[in-house]
Amino acid sequence: MEIGTDVYPGVRFDGTIDNIAAKADDAHTYPVEIIAPNSAKNPLKAGMFARVTFKSIAPTEALTIPRIALIGSIKDARVFVVRANIASVCTVVIGRQSAEFLEVASGLVEGDTVVTSGQNNLADQSPVQIVNRQK
């Protein structure tokens, strides 16, 4: 991993993860302890803020949907998928999550058309007309 601070712009430190807490704090974050060599020229001190970039985490591709497309909860995730102008309820398994997007671990394939607006007014096997297709 690579560590940078605002105190030393352009200076990068290498570090390794020593410990990840087993329990999250009240903000649902997991404290992480990182070991980094210290130097006399650019000393790191307790309480300094730093930005950490993990080199070992390779970028991955994933099928995602907007969070607003979800019907129900994450544990019982469903979406409406449109095929041949018919909206069908489809059960999906959700993986990683962000504020706006949900990773679909299974249940959809690339190219499926997912309803993101008006799904509260739909029933399974409803005929639909797509008026605003987004990719």
Secondary structure, DSSP 8 states (H G I E B T S, - for coil): -EEE-SSSTT-EEE-EEEEE-SS--TTS---EEEE----SSS---TT---EEE-SSS------EEEGGG-BS-STT-EEEEEETTEEEEEE-EEEEE-SSEEEEEES--TT-EE--SSGGG--TTEE---S----
